[in-house]
Amino acid sequence: MDVNVNLQNEATNQHQTNLRQRILVADDDPAIRRLNSEALLRSGYQVDAVENGADAWEAVQLKNYDLMVTDYKMPKMTGVELIKKLHAAKLTLPVIMATGTMPTWEFALHSWIQPAAMLLKPYTFEELLETVKNVLHANADARGEIAPPPNWQGQPLPNGLRL
């Protein structure tokens, strides 16, 4: 009987995990990486965090993400180089560039590398979360899907049930 209960709990947890949106945070500053990750986790997202563009590139090849939040200036590969690689590989991952330095000259040279949104550091957690929500919803709308709200867990559905 205990085995069945554990299997049911695992299945329920797996179902809930699959419904949450997965975000990759790439920033070489450990404090910013940790704070962004914690803010997103507390808002109901699944979050993976890496410290440079090369690790971010490796991560997107191993897992499916709904969104990436990346810095511009990072070791091994910049945020713009990362967007170029995503584009070259025909990966349609929306990117929010959260940076203290806007690479406007690179965007002017290559208009196709525009991120889905930009956040200029310093930004508030509210600005981060609002931008994430807007980009995820726009991306879901473009694919004809309905994105769950970022804090979907425990929210009653119209029929009164809870996820």
C-alpha atoms as one frame of an Amber mdcrd trajectory, in Angstrom:
protein
   0.000   0.000   0.000   2.831   2.431   0.780   4.315   1.740  -2.656   1.079
   2.770  -4.388   0.851   5.968  -2.352   4.450   6.852  -3.251   3.819   6.115
  -6.939   0.700   8.285  -6.888   2.623  11.097  -5.203   5.459  10.770  -7.737
   2.981  10.840 -10.627   1.248  13.896  -9.165   4.568  15.655  -8.588   5.719
  14.779 -12.111   2.469  16.154 -13.549   2.853  19.403 -11.606   6.505  19.693
 -12.585   5.654  19.255 -16.255   3.088  22.044 -16.108   5.548  24.610 -14.742
   7.556  26.665 -17.163  11.308  26.106 -17.225  13.638  29.112 -17.297  17.392
  29.214 -17.768  19.241  32.055 -16.018  22.723  32.857 -17.359  24.757  35.474
 -15.490  28.400  35.531 -14.445  27.648  37.536 -11.292  26.842  34.925  -8.605
  24.679  37.297  -6.548  22.521  38.347  -9.506  22.268  34.749 -10.722  21.137
  33.581  -7.259  18.691  36.456  -6.685  17.087  36.119 -10.132  16.809  32.365
  -9.686  15.221  32.687  -6.248  12.719  35.299  -7.444  11.686  33.069 -10.339
  11.520  29.921  -8.193   9.306  31.665  -5.636   7.019  32.719  -8.466   6.443
  29.109  -9.469   8.925  28.605 -12.295  11.435  25.792 -12.668  14.872  27.410
 -12.871  18.309  26.285 -13.919  21.204  28.717 -13.539  24.601  28.857 -15.235
  27.527  31.252 -14.967  28.448  31.839 -18.608  27.215  31.685 -22.168  29.012
  28.441 -23.005  27.285  26.655 -20.115  23.963  28.175 -21.209  24.479  26.853
 -24.742  25.214  23.394 -23.350  22.119  23.543 -21.117  19.719  24.429 -23.967
  20.991  21.443 -25.904  20.316  19.112 -22.975  16.932  20.413 -21.760  13.898
  22.164 -23.142  13.406  25.666 -21.793  10.500  28.042 -22.214  12.673  31.129
 -21.700  16.238  32.263 -21.094  17.262  35.295 -19.035  20.842  36.178 -19.906
  23.423  38.834 -19.223  25.265  40.415 -22.140  28.853  40.462 -20.852  29.831
  36.984 -19.702  32.996  34.917 -20.014  33.349  32.272 -22.721  30.335  33.515
 -24.710  28.388  36.787 -24.537  24.614  36.959 -24.453  24.602  38.192 -28.058
  26.826  35.310 -29.172  24.427  32.985 -27.396  21.441  34.455 -29.267  23.363
  34.059 -32.542  23.989  30.377 -31.775  20.316  29.843 -30.925  19.342  31.485
 -34.204  21.887  29.467 -36.224  20.584  26.246 -34.659  16.991  27.363 -35.414
  16.043  27.130 -31.736  13.050  29.337 -31.007  13.831  30.022 -27.382  12.716
  33.516 -26.305  15.490  35.476 -24.601  15.377  38.330 -22.111  18.661  40.200
 -21.994  19.163  41.600 -18.502  22.289  43.693 -18.640  24.055  46.816 -17.495
  25.459  47.447 -20.980  23.187  47.467 -24.002  24.870  46.009 -27.102  23.034
  48.469 -29.368  25.742  48.449 -32.046  25.476  44.655 -32.376  21.692  44.876
 -32.575  22.008  47.569 -35.244  24.384  45.398 -37.292  22.297  42.249 -36.926
  18.619  43.088 -36.453  17.730  39.378 -36.379  19.480  38.929 -33.004  17.035
  41.103 -31.091  16.024  39.505 -27.777  12.349  39.201 -26.910  12.847  41.835
 -24.189  15.565  43.912 -22.517  16.055  44.764 -18.845  18.605  47.396 -17.920
  20.442  46.749 -14.644  19.648  47.636 -11.966  16.060  46.413 -12.242  13.557
  45.368  -9.602  12.263  41.842  -9.060   8.844  43.158 -10.066  10.276  44.333
 -13.396  11.959  40.963 -13.923   8.830  38.975 -13.110   6.564  41.201 -15.203
   8.916  40.939 -18.186   9.155  37.155 -17.812   5.375  36.849 -17.612   4.855
  39.063 -20.668   7.422  37.230 -22.800   6.087  33.795 -21.827   2.518  34.826
 -22.580   3.495  36.399 -25.916   5.409  33.259 -26.857   2.488  31.016 -25.857
   0.083  33.220 -27.839   2.350  32.992 -30.886   2.259  29.179 -30.647  -1.491
  29.113 -29.985  -1.049  27.811 -26.453  -2.245  29.051 -23.113   0.586  29.704
 -20.674  -0.175  28.888 -17.048   0.236  31.794 -14.655   3.644  31.906 -12.984
   2.174  31.105  -9.561  -0.240  28.439 -10.779   0.269  25.947  -7.938  -2.586
  25.872  -5.494  -4.686  28.257  -7.569  -8.307  27.093  -7.816  -9.517  26.293
 -11.302 -12.899  27.573 -12.532 -14.448  24.248 -11.472 -13.044  24.650  -7.944
 -10.317  22.009  -8.304  -6.709  22.733  -7.463  -3.627  21.630  -9.366
